[in-house]
Structures are given as C-alpha cells and as structure tokens.
Amino acid sequence: MPDAMTPHPTTPSAAPLIQMRDIVKIYPMGATEVHALRGITLNILQNDYVAIMGPSGSGKSTLMNIIGCLDTPTRGTYLLNGQNVSNLTDDELAHIRNQEIGFVFQTFNLLPRITCLQNVELPLIYAGVKRKERQERARKTLELVGLADRLHHRPNELSGGQRQRVAIARALVNEPAILLADEPTGNLDTQTGKEIMHLFETLYRQGNTLIVVTHEPEIAQYARRIVRLRDGQIESDEPVDHPTLAHLSVTPS
C-alpha cells in the first residue's frame, strides 16, 4: 500500500470518467414544479478527488443521486465511463450502481445481524461471484481498510469509525469506478472523522476516484477540487491549491 504522504503520481487521462452536459432535474409538486438542478455541466476525471458543497436546497443531494444513478435527469446528458446513463432502464441503472459506483453513507447502512465479512460480501453476492472468491475478496478489502482483526465481528461490536470502515470496504469490494460518499463523517467524532479522511486520502493516492458530498468546509479541504452549488447551478468549481496533509498523520483505531 502506498504511503499516504508520498507524492501522488500524475497519470495522463483519456476522456473524463463523468461527463455531464446541461443536466436539469424538475420534480412535479402538484400544480407546481421544483427545479432542483438548472443546467449542470460538469466533468470529473479518473482519479479526481472532488468535494460537492452547497447550502440546503442547493441541489447537491439531487446531483449526488444522479451521479450515483439513483435518479435520472429530466433533461441533459450524463456519460459515465463513456456510457450514456441518462435514459437507462431501472435494471440497467441497478447494474451500474453495483458494478461502477461504491456508496458510503453517513449512517453506515450495515446489516446488524451478520458479520463484517458478510456485510462486505453483499455486493459480490448480487454480482453472482462464487462463495470462495467473494470471501477472499471481502477479506482482502477489509485488510485494506485496517480491519483484518474484525472479520467476524458484528457491527454492534465495533466503534463508529470501524463501522464506517466496513462500509467503505463494502463500497470498494467490487472495484468500482467511483467512490461516492455522502457526509461520510457526519455521525463521527472529530478524531474518528480525521481517521476516515486519512483513509480516503490513501485510497485517492492508490488511484481511486472520490466524490464527497459534505456541508463541512474542513472535510471539503481534504479534496483536490471543490464544486459549490447554489440554487441548482454551479456557483464555483475550484482546485484546492495547497491541501494541508499534516493533519492526516493519524493512527487509525
């Protein structure tokens, strides 16, 4: 595993991993309409690390849902890995969610009655991977996030930070194109939140593409780029010029 503090290699990129053009999302509300997104145009490259920010009602949750193929745009074009996902069927969207996108949620969303290993295996079960292979892949992914000694523990036997690590392992086990995290430190104390962001930094430096939706400026500063939304439009899209990595030197619990 590369050290989180070593310089990140720059790799020439082909077409953007995500290409959004004039994305509009309108929700009918009785006799009125809510315009959640008003013409979003956004490119995200492979091995990008993007934070999406904005006040309540800015459209960041809607944008996250469309990026994650949990919702479809009313108008506009969304290409993921060169595939137009704007008009796919529900079954096709479900396949993309399982194969291309790893989700990390604020509330962990782990099944409480099964072990960490079994929780991480779930996406592989849906993908039809045979038992021996999926157990091995789940084990290796839990080792990657520092939980080699917690394979057979259940979620209620873990700390909040450890549960989020299980959720991250579950998101990574299918080797998705994108890791999409929604307020990943929202239910964690400050120190544990730093540990999770340290893990994200390591994943980024290993070549993963990360998109983090957050309302916390200090969490957004871990990214390499911040996209700010307001009233369903992109207000700014700026690089984080000098990410401060000193605060990443945290020993995981």
N, C-alpha and C positions, 0 to 999 in steps of 0.2 A: 504494500500500500504506500503511495507517495506521501511524503511528509506534508502536512497542511501548510507549512511555512515556506516550502520551496517555491521558486518562481514557476508560474503556470506557463506551459508551452503554448505558443501560438501556432494554430494549425489552419492552413488555407481552407476556407469554407466554400462549398458549392452554393446551390440555391438555399434560401432561408428554410429552416425547419418549419416555421409557421409564417404563412403569408395571408394577411387579412386585408381586404380591399372594400372600403365603403360599407362596413358592417352596420346594419340598422336592426334594432330589435324593438318591436312595438308589442305591448301587451294590451289586449282589449279589456276594458273595465266597465262593463255595462254599456252605457251610451257614450263613454269617453275612451280615450286611448292614452296609455302611458308610454312615452318614448324613452326607453331605458338607455339605448345606445343610438347615437345620432351621426353615423358615418365614421366609424373607427377604421383607420388604415394603420397597420402595424406589422412589422417584420421582426421575427425572433430567430436568431441564428443557432445552429447547433453549438452546444457548449456555451450558450449565453446564460447569464445569471441575472434575472430581471425581477425587480420588486414592483408590484402594482399597488398604488396608493390612491386614496380619494376619500372625501367625506361621505357620510351616509347618504345614499341616493345618487351617488356619482356614476353608478353603473359598473363598479368593479366586480361585484358578485355576478352580475349578468355576463360580463366579459369572461370571467373565470369559467362560468358554466358553458359558454360557447367554446372556449379554448379546450375545455375538458370533454367536449362532445356530450355534455349533459343536457344541452339545449341547442337549438338551431336558430340561425339568424332569420329575421323577416325578409331582409334583402342583403345583398352583398355576397362576396366570395371568400371562403375560408379554405386554404390549401394547407394540409398537414402532411409533411413528407412528400409533397408533390401531388397528393390525392385531394380532390375536391370533396370535402365532407359537408358542404353546405346543404346538400339535398339528399343525403343518405337515408336509408330506412332505419327504423329503430334497431333491428337486428344487426345491421352493418355498423351503426354507432356503438352498440354494445361490444362488438368485436374489437373496434378501435380502442375503446376505453380499457379493455382487458389487455390488449397487446401493446399499445403505443403510449399509454398515459398511466403513471403511478400517482395515486392520490394520497395526500396526507392531510388529515382534518384536525381541527382544534380539539375535538372530543375523542380522538383516537379511533373510535368505532371498531374496537376489538370484540370478538365473541368471548364472553366471560367464562364459559364452561369448558373451553378447550385450551390446550397449551399454546405457548408462544410458537413452537414449531408448527402446530396445526393451523394457527391463525395465518402464518406466513405462507403455508401451503395453499391456501384457498384460491388465489388467482390461478395457480397451476392446475388445480382440480378443474376449474372452469375451462381452462385451455386444453384439457384432455391429456395432461402429462401423466405418465405412469408413476405408480406409487414410489418405487425406489428412487427414480430420478428426481421427483419433486421433493422428497425428503432430503436428499443430498443438496439440492439447490437451496432449499429453505435453510438448512443448517449453515451452509456457506454464507448466505446473506445475513443471517443473524450474527455470525462471526464478524462479518464486515462492519456491523454497527456496534460491535463490542459486547455482544450478549451470548457468547459461546457457553457461558455457565448458567444460562437461564432458559435453555431449550425447552425444558419440561415443566417450567413454572406456568401457572395460570395468571392472567392479567391482574387479578386482585392480590397476587403475591408480589407485585412489582411496584416500584415508585412511579410517579407520573412521568419522569424523564425516561425511565426504562420502557414504559408502555408506549411512549411516543417513538422510541427507537424500534420497537416491534412494528409499529405502524409504518415506519419508514422502510424497514426490511420488507414488509408485505408489499409496499409500493414499488420496491426495486426488484423483486424476485423474478419478474418477467422481463427484466432488462428493457424497460420502456424507453421511448424516445424522449419523454418529458417527465420530470417530477414536478407535480403541481401541488403546492402546499397552501392551504387556506388557514391563516392565522395559526401557524404551527406551534407557537409558544404561548398562545392565549390562555391556556389553563396551567401554565407552569410558573414557578417562582423565577426570579431574575437569574439566579445562578444556573438553574437547570436549563432555562431558556438559552443561556450562553453556550452550554454544552451542546444543545441541539443545533445551534447555529454553527458551532465548531464542526459538527458532523457534516452539515450542509456544505461548509467550506471545503472539507476533504472530498466530498462527492463531486463538487464542482471541479476541483483540481484533478480528479480522475477522469474528467471528460463528460460528466452528466450535464444535461440542460435543466436548469432550475427556474421555476416561476413561483414566486412567493407573493401571495395577496396578504397585505397587512395594513393596519392603521397606525402602527408604531414606527416612528421615524428611526429609532435606534436599531430596529430589526431591518428596516429597508437599507440602512447603511452597510449591511453585510453584502448586499448585492453589488453588481458591477454596473447596473443601469437601473434608473427609477423612472417608471411611467406613471404620471399623475393624471387622474381623470377628474373632470368636473362637468356636471350636467350632461353626462353621456358622451362627452368628447374628450380627446386627449388634450390636456392643458399644457403638459410639458413631457419631454422624453429626453433625459439627460444622463450621461455617464456619471458614475461615482468616481471622481478623478483619483482620489488617494484613499482607497479603503484602508481603514486602520485595522491591521491584523494583530496588533499587540494584545487586544482583548480576546483573541481567540485561543490563547495559550492556557486552556482549562483542561484539567484532568477529568475525563468522564467518570461518573459514578458507576 
